[in-house]
Amino acid sequence: MGIGPDSAVTLLITMGDNPERLNTEASFAGLCRVSPVEYPSGRRRTRRLNYGGDRQANAALHRIVFTRLRHDPRTQAYYERRTQEGKTRREIIRCLKRYAAREVFNLVRPVSSIPAL
């Protein structure tokens, strides 16, 4: 839900002609600029999004997340639960983008080839 044709094409272009080079969903998340990077500030340790990678893929994931926030009851419940836990809107969006990247990677991940008999 929430993945339209424009977002799908953008994410497929990001994966490229050789999706086998992306071994894990973490590598795809890094390529889409949604892998968290820790940065400490005094006693506070927090995370921010990675500034490297493909901006268009990040924008596609952003559209997916906001479409889901408007229409998907599970995403809305997740947002409310995380808000009750004290997370900020920005942190929740970051988590949702990572989750969306994981889903897209698992949908497009190349299946290991079956050997010929």
All heavy atoms as an XYZ file, in Angstrom:
941
protein
N       0.835     -1.174      0.000
C       0.000      0.000      0.000
C       0.885      1.244      0.000
O       1.854      1.320      0.720
C      -0.898      0.003      1.228
C      -1.681      1.290      1.371
S      -2.678      1.329      2.832
C      -4.254      1.210      2.087
N       0.535      2.195     -0.826
C       1.252      3.457     -0.851
C       2.366      3.527     -1.874
O       2.988      4.557     -2.011
N       2.618      2.434     -2.589
C       3.680      2.444     -3.589
C       3.032      2.615     -4.956
O       2.441      1.690     -5.499
C       4.514      1.151     -3.552
C       5.147      0.974     -2.181
C       5.589      1.183     -4.628
C       5.922     -0.297     -2.007
N       3.140      3.823     -5.488
C       2.579      4.120     -6.795
C       3.593      3.823     -7.886
O       4.744      3.456     -7.625
N       3.192      3.974     -9.130
C       4.089      3.664    -10.243
C       5.344      4.545    -10.263
O       6.432      4.051    -10.553
C       3.245      3.892    -11.493
C       1.944      4.421    -11.046
C       1.868      4.352     -9.566
N       5.201      5.823     -9.934
C       6.371      6.706     -9.942
C       7.387      6.292     -8.889
O       8.598      6.237     -9.152
C       5.955      8.159     -9.695
C       5.131      8.721    -10.833
O       5.211      8.167    -11.948
O       4.404      9.701    -10.602
N       6.910      5.991     -7.685
C       7.813      5.577     -6.607
C       8.462      4.238     -6.932
O       9.647      4.040     -6.693
C       7.048      5.471     -5.289
O       6.528      6.725     -4.917
N       7.670      3.316     -7.488
C       8.203      2.001     -7.832
C       9.306      2.110     -8.877
O      10.368      1.485     -8.745
C       7.088      1.092     -8.329
N       9.078      2.911     -9.908
C      10.086      3.074    -10.958
C      11.348      3.706    -10.393
O      12.460      3.277    -10.690
C       9.511      3.912    -12.126
C      10.595      4.367    -13.074
C       8.465      3.111    -12.874
N      11.192      4.719     -9.556
C      12.348      5.385     -8.958
C      13.171      4.401     -8.138
O      14.409      4.380     -8.229
C      11.887      6.553     -8.071
O      11.146      7.471     -8.861
C      13.068      7.260     -7.447
N      12.515      3.560     -7.347
C      13.242      2.604     -6.513
C      13.884      1.503     -7.354
O      14.979      1.036     -7.036
C      12.314      2.030     -5.448
C      11.856      3.059     -4.410
C      10.765      2.480     -3.532
C      13.023      3.541     -3.572
N      13.222      1.092     -8.434
C      13.824      0.102     -9.324
C      15.049      0.675    -10.032
O      16.056     -0.024    -10.206
C      12.805     -0.397    -10.347
C      11.731     -1.333     -9.810
C      10.694     -1.614    -10.877
C      12.342     -2.607     -9.291
N      14.981      1.932    -10.425
C      16.140      2.574    -11.056
C      17.288      2.664    -10.058
O      18.456      2.467    -10.414
C      15.752      3.961    -11.607
C      14.858      3.788    -12.827
C      16.986      4.786    -11.958
C      14.247      5.083    -13.326
N      16.971      2.930     -8.803
C      18.009      2.997     -7.775
C      18.702      1.653     -7.609
O      19.918      1.594     -7.443
C      17.395      3.440     -6.434
O      16.831      4.726     -6.598
C      18.447      3.487     -5.347
N      17.944      0.570     -7.675
C      18.556     -0.762     -7.562
C      19.462     -1.048     -8.749
O      20.453     -1.744     -8.613
C      17.499     -1.841     -7.429
C      16.834     -1.855     -6.094
S      15.852     -3.310     -5.863
C      16.774     -4.089     -4.555
N      19.122     -0.527     -9.896
C      19.979     -0.662    -11.060
C      19.826     -1.977    -11.796
O      18.976     -2.811    -11.477
N      20.689     -2.144    -12.805
C      20.666     -3.350    -13.630
C      21.247     -4.558    -12.916
O      21.085     -5.679    -13.375
C      21.452     -3.120    -14.926
C      20.746     -2.158    -15.853
O      19.523     -1.988    -15.705
O      21.416     -1.565    -16.711
N      21.974     -4.325    -11.837
C      22.648     -5.406    -11.144
C      22.240     -5.409     -9.672
O      23.017     -5.038     -8.803
C      24.164     -5.222    -11.286
C      24.935     -6.377    -10.735
O      24.369     -7.419    -10.431
N      26.227     -6.203    -10.585
N      21.008     -5.858     -9.361
C      20.571     -5.830     -7.964
C      21.304     -6.830     -7.074
O      21.223     -6.736     -5.856
C      19.075     -6.156     -8.048
C      18.908     -6.860     -9.341
C      19.969     -6.339    -10.257
N      22.066     -7.749     -7.664
C      22.820     -8.715     -6.863
C      23.909     -8.042     -6.037
O      24.391     -8.587     -5.066
C      23.448     -9.795     -7.752
C      22.452    -10.723     -8.402
C      21.844    -10.142     -9.675
O      22.459     -9.242    -10.294
O      20.751    -10.585    -10.045
N      24.301     -6.812     -6.427
C      25.346     -6.113     -5.687
C      24.852     -5.663     -4.318
O      25.628     -5.395     -3.427
C      25.833     -4.901     -6.471
C      24.790     -3.825     -6.635
C      25.227     -2.750     -7.606
N      24.106     -1.930     -7.989
C      23.779     -0.793     -7.413
N      24.522     -0.324     -6.449
N      22.734     -0.115     -7.807
N      23.541     -5.594     -4.152
C      22.960     -5.231     -2.867
C      22.707     -6.513     -2.081
O      21.693     -7.175     -2.255
C      21.664     -4.444     -3.072
C      21.800     -3.153     -3.873
C      20.427     -2.588     -4.199
C      22.634     -2.148     -3.121
N      23.633     -6.864     -1.213
C      23.551     -8.136     -0.500
C      22.513     -8.131      0.616
O      21.891     -9.147      0.889
C      24.915     -8.489      0.091
C      25.943     -8.706     -0.989
O      25.620     -9.175     -2.070
N      27.186     -8.362     -0.709
N      22.338     -7.004      1.277
C      21.431     -6.942      2.418
C      20.485     -5.765      2.266
O      20.722     -4.853      1.481
C      22.207     -6.771      3.737
O      22.903     -5.524      3.689
C      23.195     -7.906      3.946
N      19.438     -5.777      3.078
C      18.517     -4.648      3.060
C      19.184     -3.408      3.628
O      18.815     -2.293      3.294
C      17.218     -4.975      3.782
C      17.357     -5.317      5.236
C      17.245     -4.110      6.143
O      16.792     -3.036      5.716
O      17.637     -4.251      7.285
N      20.195     -3.590      4.464
C      20.931     -2.445      5.007
C      21.703     -1.719      3.906
O      21.785     -0.483      3.912
C      21.881     -2.894      6.105
N      22.242     -2.453      2.944
C      22.946     -1.804      1.841
C      21.967     -1.034      0.955
O      22.281      0.060      0.474
C      23.726     -2.824      1.013
O      22.865     -3.773      0.434
N      20.769     -1.572      0.757
C      19.753     -0.851     -0.004
C      19.293      0.389      0.762
O      19.108      1.456      0.174
C      18.567     -1.766     -0.309
C      17.471     -1.093     -1.081
C      17.688     -0.642     -2.375
C      16.224     -0.901     -0.517
C      16.671     -0.009     -3.092
C      15.209     -0.281     -1.221
C      15.437      0.168     -2.510
N      19.140      0.268      2.075
C      18.742      1.418      2.893
C      19.803      2.513      2.826
O      19.472      3.698      2.746
C      18.508      0.985      4.333
N      21.066      2.140      2.837
C      22.130      3.131      2.709
C      22.104      3.807      1.359
O      22.337      5.014      1.245
N      21.805      3.049      0.331
C      21.718      3.602     -1.017
C      20.537      4.578     -1.145
O      20.607      5.546     -1.894
C      21.572      2.460     -2.027
C      21.628      2.797     -3.503
C      22.982      3.414     -3.846
C      21.415      1.538     -4.323
N      19.487      4.335     -0.379
C      18.293      5.196     -0.413
C      18.342      6.321      0.621
O      17.351      7.020      0.807
C      17.046      4.357     -0.160
S      16.680      3.212     -1.474
N      19.431      6.477      1.317
C      19.612      7.531      2.321
C      18.708      7.358      3.527
O      18.296      8.335      4.149
C      19.356      8.905      1.722
C      20.262      9.277      0.593
C      19.927     10.621      0.032
N      20.336     11.657      0.982
C      20.324     12.944      0.717
N      19.923     13.367     -0.449
N      20.690     13.812      1.615
N      18.373      6.139      3.908
C      17.529      5.944      5.084
C      18.206      5.111      6.159
O      17.561      4.695      7.109
C      16.157      5.328      4.724
C      15.338      6.280      3.902
C      16.298      4.006      4.040
N      19.505      4.884      6.037
C      20.205      4.172      7.085
C      20.560      5.170      8.186
O      21.068      6.250      7.918
C      21.468      3.509      6.540
O      22.326      4.483      5.996
N      20.274      4.835      9.438
C      20.547      5.782     10.515
C      22.049      5.890     10.799
O      22.780      4.923     10.711
C      19.805      5.193     11.706
C      19.707      3.749     11.417
C      19.637      3.620      9.916
N      22.465      7.099     11.124
C      23.845      7.366     11.504
C      23.802      7.942     12.908
O      23.104      8.917     13.169
C      24.497      8.371     10.529
C      25.891      8.731     10.979
C      24.500      7.818      9.120
N      24.542      7.307     13.843
C      24.557      7.808     15.204
C      25.491      8.998     15.311
O      26.549      9.027     14.700
C      25.033      6.716     16.161
C      23.923      5.899     16.714
C      24.348      5.071     17.912
O      25.289      5.453     18.628
O      23.717      4.042     18.107
N      25.065      9.973     16.079
C      25.956     11.070     16.395
C      25.701     11.495     17.837
O      24.583     11.808     18.211
C      25.807     12.235     15.408
C      24.521     12.990     15.483
C      24.438     14.191     16.195
C      23.386     12.538     14.850
C      23.257     14.893     16.257
C      22.208     13.229     14.915
C      22.151     14.414     15.624
O      20.973     15.101     15.699
N      26.754     11.448     18.645
C      26.591     11.850     20.043
C      26.741     13.359     20.192
O      27.483     14.005     19.465
C      27.722     11.112     20.745
C      28.761     10.949     19.706
C      28.037     10.852     18.384
N      26.017     13.904     21.130
C      26.127     15.320     21.455
C      26.084     15.425     22.974
O      25.006     15.416     23.571
C      24.997     16.108     20.819
O      25.080     17.454     21.217
N      27.252     15.489     23.578
C      27.295     15.500     25.039
C      26.880     14.149     25.575
O      27.411     13.114     25.189
N      25.919     14.144     26.454
C      25.425     12.882     27.021
C      24.348     12.246     26.158
O      23.967     11.110     26.368
C      24.856     13.134     28.402
C      25.898     13.529     29.402
C      25.281     13.682     30.750
N      26.289     14.142     31.690
C      26.036     14.482     32.918
N      24.798     14.423     33.366
N      26.995     14.888     33.709
N      23.827     12.992     25.220
C      22.732     12.497     24.378
C      23.288     11.800     23.144
O      24.121     12.336     22.435
C      21.868     13.686     23.955
C      20.679     13.284     23.151
C      19.834     14.492     22.843
N      18.713     14.082     22.015
C      17.926     14.909     21.402
N      18.107     16.203     21.524
N      16.941     14.465     20.666
N      22.815     10.594     22.907
C      23.178      9.842     21.705
C      21.920      9.732     20.858
O      20.930      9.170     21.280
C      23.706      8.469     22.057
C      24.962      8.506     22.880
C      25.453      7.114     23.184
N      25.832      6.417     21.975
C      27.049      6.426     21.448
N      27.990      7.122     22.022
N      27.311      5.751     20.354
N      21.978     10.257     19.661
C      20.807     10.258     18.806
C      21.204      9.817     17.406
O      22.384      9.616     17.128
C      20.145     11.662     18.797
O      18.937     11.599     18.066
C      21.072     12.694     18.203
N      20.232      9.655     16.555
C      20.485      9.207     15.187
C      19.895     10.215     14.212
O      18.932     10.889     14.510
C      19.840      7.847     14.946
C      20.475      6.751     15.750
C      19.747      5.443     15.504
N      20.325      4.375     16.268
C      19.952      4.037     17.488
N      18.982      4.703     18.080
N      20.528      3.054     18.117
N      20.487     10.249     13.049
C      19.959     11.056     11.965
C      20.064     10.220     10.697
O      20.704      9.176     10.680
C      20.736     12.364     11.806
C      22.181     12.157     11.435
C      22.826     13.469     11.034
N      24.247     13.325     10.845
C      24.835     12.813      9.781
N      24.111     12.381      8.784
N      26.135     12.717      9.695
N      19.436     10.689      9.640
C      19.506      9.962      8.381
C      20.840     10.200      7.708
O      21.479     11.240      7.884
C      18.370     10.384      7.454
C      16.980      9.928      7.859
C      15.967     10.424      6.861
C      16.907      8.436      7.980
N      21.236      9.259      6.919
C      22.462      9.334      6.149
C      22.292     10.374      5.042
O      21.278     10.400      4.362
C      22.735      7.953      5.547
C      24.048      7.866      4.854
O      24.793      8.835      4.779
N      24.346      6.688      4.347
N      23.295     11.239      4.849
C      23.196     12.261      3.812
C      23.751     11.794      2.468
O      23.653     12.506      1.486
C      23.916     13.539      4.240
C      23.229     14.247      5.377
C      23.938     14.703      6.468
C      21.857     14.451      5.355
C      23.311     15.354      7.505
C      21.220     15.096      6.400
C      21.956     15.546      7.463
O      21.323     16.190      8.494
N      24.333     10.614      2.407
C      24.824     10.070      1.142
C      23.724      9.272      0.462
O      22.704      8.961      1.048
N      23.912      8.927     -0.783
C      22.946      8.090     -1.478
C      22.080      8.847     -2.468
O      22.354      9.985     -2.824
N      21.027      8.199     -2.887
C      20.151      8.687     -3.954
C      19.002      9.515     -3.374
O      18.155      8.997     -2.642
C      19.611      7.492     -4.732
C      18.865      7.874     -5.982
O      18.684      9.080     -6.217
O      18.473      6.960     -6.723
N      18.952     10.791     -3.708
C      17.919     11.686     -3.189
C      16.545     11.336     -3.734
O      15.535     11.471     -3.035
C      18.259     13.129     -3.539
C      19.474     13.631     -2.805
C      19.801     15.039     -3.177
N      18.737     15.914     -2.681
C      18.659     17.200     -2.951
N      19.555     17.772     -3.712
N      17.688     17.925     -2.472
N      16.484     10.894     -4.988
C      15.183     10.553     -5.571
C      14.575      9.322     -4.886
O      13.363      9.247     -4.692
C      15.301     10.319     -7.081
C      15.416     11.581     -7.896
C      16.812     12.189     -7.822
O      17.785     11.483     -7.590
N      16.913     13.489     -8.009
N      15.417      8.359     -4.537
C      14.924      7.168     -3.833
C      14.407      7.554     -2.455
O      13.370      7.062     -2.003
C      16.029      6.125     -3.719
N      15.106      8.451     -1.790
C      14.661      8.914     -0.486
C      13.321      9.638     -0.613
O      12.423      9.441      0.210
C      15.712      9.833      0.130
C      15.374     10.196      1.552
O      14.454     10.959      1.796
N      16.128      9.655      2.487
N      13.174     10.441     -1.653
C      11.913     11.149     -1.868
C      10.773     10.167     -2.158
O       9.638     10.368     -1.708
C      12.056     12.148     -3.013
N      11.070      9.095     -2.882
C      10.055      8.074     -3.165
C       9.610      7.394     -1.871
O       8.413      7.187     -1.646
C      10.594      7.045     -4.158
N      10.565      7.058     -1.006
C      10.216      6.457      0.284
C       9.425      7.443      1.141
O       8.522      7.049      1.878
C      11.472      5.984      1.009
C      12.160      4.777      0.382
C      13.490      4.518      1.059
C      11.275      3.549      0.444
N       9.751      8.712      1.049
C       9.025      9.749      1.778
C       7.561      9.784      1.333
O       6.648      9.840      2.174
C       9.704     11.103      1.537
C       9.149     12.219      2.339
N       9.505     12.440      3.645
C       8.251     13.178      2.022
C       8.856     13.490      4.098
N       8.089     13.961      3.127
N       7.330      9.725      0.021
C       5.957      9.707     -0.492
C       5.209      8.461     -0.023
O       4.026      8.534      0.339
C       5.961      9.769     -2.018
C       6.303     11.126     -2.573
C       6.064     11.200     -4.071
N       6.846     10.245     -4.836
C       8.063     10.473     -5.311
N       8.654     11.625     -5.098
N       8.691      9.550     -6.016
N       5.894      7.325     -0.018
C       5.271      6.077      0.445
C       4.846      6.201      1.899
O       3.721      5.852      2.273
C       6.241      4.890      0.247
C       6.431      4.599     -1.233
C       5.745      3.657      0.988
C       7.581      3.658     -1.529
N       5.742      6.715      2.738
C       5.456      6.820      4.173
C       4.287      7.770      4.428
O       3.374      7.449      5.202
C       6.719      7.270      4.942
C       6.382      7.733      6.349
C       7.725      6.137      4.991
N       4.260      8.912      3.760
C       3.182      9.860      4.021
C       1.848      9.391      3.449
O       0.794      9.701      4.014
C       3.560     11.258      3.544
C       4.389     11.970      4.576
C       5.762     11.880      4.548
C       3.787     12.684      5.588
C       6.528     12.507      5.515
C       4.538     13.316      6.562
C       5.914     13.232      6.530
N       1.874      8.628      2.374
C       0.632      8.032      1.870
C       0.109      7.015      2.871
O      -1.092      6.970      3.163
C       0.872      7.359      0.507
O       1.331      8.350     -0.405
C      -0.397      6.718     -0.025
N       1.010      6.221      3.425
C       0.598      5.240      4.427
C       0.093      5.915      5.696
O      -0.845      5.422      6.324
C       1.759      4.311      4.763
C       2.056      3.332      3.670
C       3.165      2.416      4.060
N       3.378      1.414      3.033
C       4.262      0.447      3.136
N       5.026      0.354      4.203
N       4.403     -0.430      2.167
N       0.712      7.009      6.091
C       0.235      7.717      7.284
C      -1.189      8.244      7.098
O      -1.957      8.312      8.056
C       1.171      8.876      7.631
C       2.397      8.511      8.449
C       3.328      9.706      8.572
C       2.002      8.005      9.820
N      -1.539      8.616      5.881
C      -2.889      9.121      5.624
C      -3.928      8.016      5.514
O      -5.084      8.217      5.890
C      -2.899      9.945      4.336
C      -2.418     11.354      4.510
C      -2.743     12.204      3.302
N      -2.182     11.692      2.062
C      -0.984     12.005      1.590
N      -0.209     12.817      2.257
N      -0.559     11.501      0.451
N      -3.543      6.841      4.974
C      -4.547      5.848      4.606
C      -4.431      4.493      5.298
O      -5.416      3.750      5.299
C      -4.520      5.611      3.089
C      -4.765      6.856      2.295
N      -5.987      7.486      2.254
C      -3.936      7.606      1.534
C      -5.902      8.565      1.494
N      -4.667      8.662      1.040
N      -3.289      4.139      5.832
C      -3.086      2.800      6.394
C      -3.289      2.813      7.908
O      -2.540      3.475      8.626
C      -1.680      2.301      6.051
C      -1.449      0.874      6.487
O      -2.430      0.109      6.578
O      -0.280      0.514      6.741
N      -4.282      2.083      8.422
C      -4.531      2.081      9.866
C      -3.368      1.508     10.679
O      -3.120      1.953     11.797
C      -5.781      1.218     10.034
C      -6.283      0.912      8.684
C      -5.273      1.317      7.681
N      -2.651      0.526     10.129
C      -1.513     -0.037     10.868
C      -0.416      0.996     11.052
O       0.186      1.092     12.124
C      -0.948     -1.261     10.147
C      -1.900     -2.444     10.132
C      -1.317     -3.600      9.356
N      -0.920     -3.150      8.034
C       0.083     -3.670      7.329
N       0.777     -4.661      7.826
N       0.383     -3.210      6.131
N      -0.141      1.781     10.013
C       0.887      2.816     10.110
C       0.448      3.909     11.066
O       1.263      4.418     11.846
C       1.177      3.402      8.715
O       1.509      2.334      7.834
C       2.327      4.379      8.763
N      -0.822      4.265     11.037
C      -1.335      5.273     11.958
C      -1.234      4.794     13.404
O      -0.857      5.561     14.293
C      -2.785      5.618     11.614
C      -2.930      6.313     10.281
C      -4.366      6.351      9.786
O      -5.262      5.761     10.383
N      -4.571      7.058      8.684
N      -1.534      3.507     13.650
C      -1.416      2.952     14.994
C       0.044      2.936     15.444
O       0.345      3.234     16.608
C      -1.999      1.543     15.027
N       0.947      2.593     14.525
C       2.385      2.609     14.832
C       2.817      4.014     15.214
O       3.541      4.211     16.195
C       3.187      2.116     13.631
C       4.680      2.178     13.818
C       5.356      1.166     14.478
C       5.412      3.260     13.353
C       6.723      1.222     14.664
C       6.772      3.333     13.529
C       7.427      2.305     14.180
O       8.790      2.379     14.365
N       2.364      5.018     14.449
C       2.720      6.410     14.716
C       2.233      6.829     16.104
O       2.968      7.451     16.871
C       2.122      7.311     13.633
C       2.500      8.754     13.790
C       3.697      9.230     13.278
C       1.670      9.651     14.451
C       4.062     10.560     13.423
C       2.025     10.975     14.600
C       3.219     11.424     14.087
O       3.581     12.729     14.240
N       1.001      6.480     16.435
C       0.454      6.838     17.748
C       1.216      6.145     18.872
O       1.505      6.756     19.908
C      -1.035      6.481     17.819
C      -1.909      7.320     16.919
C      -1.836      8.796     17.260
O      -1.760      9.153     18.456
O      -1.826      9.612     16.317
N       1.531      4.875     18.685
C       2.252      4.125     19.713
C       3.635      4.724     19.960
O       4.049      4.912     21.099
C       2.367      2.652     19.296
C       2.966      1.778     20.383
C       2.986      0.310     20.004
N       3.970      0.051     18.971
C       3.704     -0.384     17.743
N       2.467     -0.623     17.383
N       4.657     -0.593     16.872
N       4.350      5.052     18.875
C       5.684      5.628     19.024
C       5.619      7.034     19.622
O       6.524      7.448     20.341
C       6.397      5.644     17.684
C       6.662      4.270     17.102
C       7.587      3.479     17.961
N       8.936      3.967     17.766
C      10.022      3.249     17.811
N       9.944      1.971     18.064
N      11.196      3.786     17.623
N       4.555      7.786     19.323
C       4.385      9.105     19.920
C       4.191      8.976     21.426
O       4.762      9.756     22.203
C       3.174      9.834     19.293
O       3.375      9.919     17.889
C       3.012     11.225     19.858
N       3.414      7.970     21.848
C       3.212      7.729     23.274
C       4.512      7.331     23.971
O       4.683      7.588     25.156
C       2.153      6.635     23.487
C       0.770      7.009     23.003
C       0.200      8.208     23.738
O       0.395      8.357     24.930
N      -0.474      9.077     23.001
N       5.422      6.705     23.221
C       6.722      6.320     23.786
C       7.679      7.505     23.909
O       8.763      7.361     24.444
C       7.374      5.240     22.924
C       6.640      3.922     22.941
C       7.221      2.924     21.956
O       8.226      3.237     21.280
O       6.664      1.824     21.860
N       7.280      8.655     23.361
C       8.111      9.849     23.481
C       8.994     10.136     22.279
O       9.855     11.008     22.346
N       8.793      9.430     21.180
C       9.582      9.673     19.973
C       9.081     10.934     19.270
O       7.900     11.254     19.313
C       9.482      8.498     18.997
C      10.012      7.200     19.539
C      11.509      7.247     19.674
C      12.035      5.905     20.146
N      13.451      5.973     20.434
N       9.987     11.624     18.605
C       9.599     12.808     17.848
C       9.066     12.389     16.486
O       9.288     11.266     16.034
C      10.789     13.759     17.650
O      11.769     13.102     16.839
C      11.403     14.164     18.984
N       8.372     13.320     15.828
C       7.824     13.044     14.494
C       8.937     12.672     13.525
O       8.810     11.732     12.740
C       7.064     14.270     13.992
C       6.464     14.094     12.629
C       5.591     15.294     12.268
N       5.101     15.239     10.916
C       4.044     14.547     10.516
N       3.368     13.830     11.379
N       3.662     14.556      9.260
N      10.046     13.365     13.587
C      11.172     13.098     12.694
C      11.744     11.690     12.915
O      12.052     10.983     11.954
C      12.250     14.151     12.924
C      13.431     13.985     12.007
C      14.355     15.139     12.158
N      13.820     16.226     11.347
C      14.393     17.398     11.208
N      15.489     17.676     11.851
N      13.859     18.311     10.436
N      11.856     11.265     14.170
C      12.354      9.919     14.462
C      11.394      8.846     13.955
O      11.817      7.820     13.420
C      12.563      9.753     15.971
C      13.709     10.546     16.530
C      13.760     10.500     18.031
O      12.692     10.448     18.683
O      14.877     10.541     18.579
N      10.109      9.089     14.106
C       9.110      8.122     13.647
C       9.142      8.007     12.127
O       9.099      6.896     11.581
C       7.709      8.513     14.147
C       7.665      8.481     15.670
C       6.655      7.583     13.562
C       6.435      9.125     16.267
N       9.250      9.120     11.428
C       9.315      9.103      9.962
C      10.565      8.354      9.520
O      10.530      7.568      8.566
C       9.289     10.537      9.394
C       7.983     11.237      9.755
C       9.511     10.540      7.889
C       6.731     10.568      9.284
N      11.691      8.554     10.207
C      12.930      7.851      9.882
C      12.731      6.340     10.014
O      13.121      5.566      9.135
C      14.066      8.310     10.797
C      15.363      7.570     10.532
C      16.475      8.010     11.464
N      16.098      8.129     12.863
C      15.986      7.097     13.690
N      16.173      5.862     13.263
N      15.673      7.279     14.950
N      12.089      5.909     11.090
C      11.828      4.477     11.285
C      10.912      3.921     10.198
O      11.121      2.813      9.697
C      11.213      4.240     12.656
S      12.301      4.577     14.041
N       9.888      4.680      9.837
C       8.958      4.229      8.808
C       9.627      4.154      7.437
O       9.339      3.244      6.659
C       7.737      5.144      8.761
C       6.753      4.997      9.925
C       5.736      6.119      9.915
C       6.071      3.640      9.871
N      10.519      5.084      7.138
C      11.242      5.031      5.864
C      12.110      3.781      5.805
O      12.193      3.113      4.776
C      12.118      6.268      5.685
C      11.391      7.480      5.219
C      12.394      8.598      5.001
C      11.777      9.848      4.499
N      12.789     10.894      4.256
N      12.782      3.461      6.910
C      13.626      2.274      6.941
C      12.778      1.018      6.747
O      13.153      0.098      6.033
C      14.402      2.225      8.262
C      15.313      1.022      8.409
C      16.396      1.033      7.342
N      17.188     -0.170      7.382
C      18.408     -0.245      7.896
N      18.972      0.815      8.404
N      19.059     -1.372      7.889
N      11.611      0.990      7.387
C      10.721     -0.152      7.241
C      10.237     -0.291      5.796
O      10.201     -1.396      5.252
C       9.533     -0.011      8.201
C       8.620     -1.202      8.186
C       8.979     -2.388      8.821
C       7.402     -1.159      7.525
C       8.156     -3.491      8.802
C       6.563     -2.251      7.496
C       6.947     -3.410      8.139
O       6.127     -4.503      8.108
N       9.906      0.826      5.167
C       9.459      0.800      3.767
C      10.592      0.322      2.862
O      10.366     -0.455      1.927
C       8.966      2.173      3.334
N      11.825      0.772      3.126
C      12.974      0.321      2.333
C      13.167     -1.183      2.486
O      13.471     -1.881      1.513
C      14.235      1.069      2.752
N      12.977     -1.694      3.690
C      13.106     -3.137      3.934
C      12.051     -3.903      3.132
O      12.352     -4.933      2.519
C      12.956     -3.408      5.426
C      13.161     -4.850      5.824
C      13.074     -5.030      7.329
N      14.101     -4.237      7.996
C      13.850     -3.347      8.951
N      12.624     -3.131      9.363
N      14.840     -2.681      9.511
N      10.815     -3.400      3.117
C       9.751     -4.068      2.367
C      10.041     -4.078      0.868
O       9.865     -5.098      0.207
C       8.415     -3.372      2.610
C       7.782     -3.693      3.926
C       6.414     -3.051      4.057
O       6.179     -2.013      3.406
O       5.599     -3.593      4.795
N      10.473     -2.932      0.336
C      10.770     -2.840     -1.095
C      11.914     -3.773     -1.452
O      11.856     -4.486     -2.458
C      11.099     -1.385     -1.497
C      11.665     -1.315     -2.897
C       9.863     -0.520     -1.369
N      12.957     -3.814     -0.631
C      14.096     -4.687     -0.908
C      13.653     -6.145     -0.947
O      14.054     -6.904     -1.836
C      15.191     -4.498      0.140
C      16.360     -5.410     -0.066
C      17.310     -5.133     -1.041
C      16.520     -6.551      0.699
C      18.383     -5.973     -1.239
C      17.588     -7.394      0.504
C      18.525     -7.107     -0.468
N      12.820     -6.547     -0.002
C      12.364     -7.937      0.036
C      11.435     -8.275     -1.125
O      11.362     -9.431     -1.536
C      11.692     -8.246      1.370
C      12.704     -8.332      2.486
O      13.846     -8.736      2.285
N      12.306     -7.923      3.669
N      10.737     -7.282     -1.670
C       9.897     -7.523     -2.842
C      10.723     -7.683     -4.112
O      10.374     -8.463     -5.000
C       8.912     -6.367     -3.047
C       7.754     -6.280     -2.081
C       6.982     -4.981     -2.300
C       6.840     -7.475     -2.238
N      11.817     -6.947     -4.214
C      12.584     -6.894     -5.455
C      13.833     -7.768     -5.399
O      14.411     -8.069     -6.435
C      12.978     -5.422     -5.763
C      13.762     -5.317     -7.041
C      11.741     -4.564     -5.837
N      14.204     -8.202     -4.221
C      15.436     -8.978     -4.068
C      15.471    -10.150     -5.033
O      14.486    -10.875     -5.187
C      15.530     -9.515     -2.632
C      16.746    -10.381     -2.409
C      16.864    -10.839     -1.004
N      15.593    -11.339     -0.492
C      15.384    -11.607      0.777
N      16.327    -11.412      1.639
N      14.221    -12.055      1.176
N      16.607    -10.306     -5.717
C      16.694    -11.400     -6.675
C      16.654    -12.752     -5.951
O      17.312    -12.946     -4.936
C      18.038    -11.190     -7.354
C      18.818    -10.332     -6.435
C      17.822     -9.529     -5.647
N      15.834    -13.634     -6.475
C      15.719    -14.978     -5.926
C      16.894    -15.796     -6.448
O      17.264    -15.694     -7.621
C      14.380    -15.624     -6.341
C      14.258    -17.016     -5.784
C      13.222    -14.748     -5.901
N      17.503    -16.588     -5.564
C      18.647    -17.388     -6.011
C      18.201    -18.316     -7.138
O      17.144    -18.910     -7.104
C      19.214    -18.203     -4.864
O      18.219    -19.063     -4.340
N      19.032    -18.382     -8.144
C      18.655    -19.162     -9.331
C      18.634    -20.648     -9.011
O      19.448    -21.154     -8.245
C      19.646    -18.881    -10.463
O      20.928    -19.254    -10.051
N      17.691    -21.334     -9.619
C      17.545    -22.777     -9.441
C      18.443    -23.455    -10.477
O      18.361    -23.149    -11.666
C      16.086    -23.200     -9.617
C      15.226    -22.479     -8.583
C      15.928    -24.697     -9.510
C      13.741    -22.669     -8.804
N      19.312    -24.360    -10.032
C      20.199    -25.003    -11.001
C      19.416    -25.859    -12.000
O      18.402    -26.464    -11.670
C      21.109    -25.877    -10.130
C      20.410    -26.028     -8.837
C      19.504    -24.850     -8.680
N      19.907    -25.868    -13.212
C      19.277    -26.660    -14.280
C      19.523    -28.141    -14.039
O      20.557    -28.532    -13.542
C      19.826    -26.242    -15.626
N      18.550    -28.957    -14.392
C      18.692    -30.409    -14.225
C      19.428    -31.045    -15.338
O      19.540    -30.787    -16.408
C      17.306    -31.049    -14.081
C      16.513    -30.597    -12.852
C      15.143    -31.239    -12.897
C      17.228    -30.997    -11.586
